[in-house]
Amino acid sequence: MKTFLAPNGEYITIPDGRVTTFGLSKEQNELVKSALPAKGYELLDTDAPTDLIAISAEALIINAAALDSDSKEMIIDFYTEIGGCTDETVFWLGYPKPPRHLRAKFKCYENFEELATNLQYHLLSAHSKSKKSKDFSKKMADCLMILSLIRSHPGIKTQELVNKLEMPTRTIQRYISALQAAGEWIEYDTYKRGWRLQYGISILFGDHLK
């Protein structure tokens, strides 16, 4: 867990990860708590269906029978709208089953006992999926930052990128190679001894469409 000092002088603790449950018994929640996949994780046992959407978590365990019709519709509509583009793993227990188009995205079980037979493995898999997704998102953001700097500062040197982004030289070079492989026209200006975009055009920023 990470602790931060808030502007009001109070300390705020943020967990490294979260498993949110809805509609489970006290005993079932204790079992989930004992199977949390990593140190620094917290268990959030909520009785508010809106928390399942509003509060970020690496895994959701939902007892479908505990949802009223409006809450079920809200959750189904949310995951239908985002089309599965989410980091968390949803474990859906019991009936009613989710619509067919979401059954491939959710992990569906007849009941909690079926999930509990290998609970620690399932939660560890959810943790791994979320971590990979976050790592990929960070790498994408880093690549876009490098591309943006090259685009706005033609001839920028590798060391300047290192200083601005606080990344190792090898990482900068690897990301530039990845951008080139993705089709960005990044080239090394031997006169300025720095990086630039050929014709000043970036595909990802849509310059070729202007």
Residue pairs with C-beta under 8 A, 6 or more apart in sequence:
1 13
1 14
1 15
1 16
1 40
1 42
2 13
2 14
2 16
3 11
3 12
3 13
3 14
4 11
4 12
4 14
5 11
5 12
6 12
15 40
15 41
15 42
16 38
16 39
16 40
16 41
17 36
17 37
17 38
17 40
17 41
17 42
17 57
17 58
17 127
17 130
18 41
18 42
18 43
18 44
18 55
18 56
18 57
18 58
19 32
19 36
19 41
19 42
19 43
19 44
19 57
19 58
19 59
19 60
19 61
19 123
19 126
20 43
20 44
20 45
20 46
20 51
20 52
20 55
20 57
20 59
20 60
20 61
21 28
21 29
21 32
21 43
21 44
21 45
21 46
21 60
21 61
21 62
22 46
22 47
22 49
22 51
22 52
22 60
22 61
22 62
22 63
22 66
22 67
23 62
23 63
23 64
23 65
23 66
23 67
23 93
24 32
24 45
24 61
24 63
24 112
28 112
28 116
29 43
29 45
31 116
31 119
32 43
32 61
32 119
32 123
33 43
35 119
35 120
35 123
36 42
36 43
36 123
37 58
37 120
37 123
37 124
37 126
37 127
38 127
41 58
41 127
44 51
44 55
44 57
46 52
46 55
49 67
49 68
49 71
49 74
49 75
50 74
52 60
52 62
52 75
53 74
53 75
53 78
56 88
57 88
58 87
58 88
58 89
58 126
58 127
58 129
58 130
59 88
59 89
59 90
59 91
59 122
59 123
59 126
59 127
59 130
60 88
60 89
60 90
60 91
61 91
61 93
61 112
61 115
62 75
62 90
62 91
62 92
62 93
63 93
63 94
63 112
64 72
64 92
64 93
64 94
64 95
64 96
64 97
64 98
65 93
65 94
65 95
67 75
72 96
76 98
76 99
76 102
79 86
79 90
79 102
79 105
79 106
80 99
80 101
80 102
84 105
87 129
87 130
87 133
87 134
88 126
88 130
89 107
89 122
89 125
89 126
89 129
89 130
90 105
90 106
90 107
91 106
91 107
91 109
91 115
91 122
92 98
92 106
92 107
92 108
92 109
93 109
93 110
93 111
93 112
93 115
94 109
94 110
94 111
97 103
97 108
98 106
98 108
107 115
107 122
109 115
115 122
139 175
142 165
142 167
142 171
142 175
143 175
143 178
143 179
144 204
145 165
146 161
146 165
146 172
146 175
146 176
146 179
147 179
147 184
147 186
147 202
147 204
147 205
148 205
149 156
149 161
149 164
149 165
150 156
150 161
150 176
150 186
150 195
150 196
150 197
151 197
151 200
151 202
151 205
151 207
153 160
154 189
154 192
154 194
154 196
154 197
154 200
155 189
155 192
155 193
155 194
155 195
155 196
156 194
156 195
156 196
157 193
157 194
157 195
158 169
158 172
158 173
158 194
158 195
159 169
160 194
161 167
161 172
161 195
162 168
162 169
162 172
165 172
176 186
176 195
179 186
180 186
182 203
182 204
183 203
184 197
184 202
184 203
184 204
185 197
185 198
185 199
185 201
185 202
185 203
186 195
186 196
186 197
186 198
187 195
187 196
187 197
187 198
188 194
188 195
189 195
189 196
197 207
200 207
201 207
201 208
202 208
